[in-house]
Amino acid sequence: MGLDLISRTLRTSAVILLIFLPFGIYYFGVYPTLAILSGAVWGFVNLIFLAQLVTTVIRPDKIDIRRAVGLGLIKFPLLYGSGYFLLTVKEFDPVHLLIGFSLFLAVIVLKMLGRAILGLDNKDGKTNKNLQGAL
């Protein structure tokens, strides 16, 4: 694993979102699709700031306090304030926003399940037979 998991998750989620966009507009309408898109963009920005904050604070050498405080001041009041603003928009259903907010979480879970089933993290390269039988 590593920090490349975050960038791969963001890329995969963006591709899924771009594939969903025309179908969502056609089948669900403009506002529900825009709500899912807005929630997903908020989730992407949140994940990027969270990864930067964690890598700034958890490190073997000295912590960069100014950068950590700056990221915290951007992430918590501004990002969560904009998330609250998204929830107050009358045209956006909170369920659609929740789908957008949690899109990258679903992608991470599916990526981890795929790695576990295919045995990509095993040293011998064999698939995990116990987990395949459970699914």
Secondary structure, 3 states (H helix, E strand, C coil): CCCHHHHHHHHHHHHHHHHHHHHHHHHCCHHHHHHHHHHHHHHHHHHHHHHHHHHHHCCCCCCCHHHHHHHHHHHHHHHHHHHHHHHHCCCCCHHHHHHHHCHHHHHHHHHHHHHHHHCCCCCCCCCCHHHHHHC
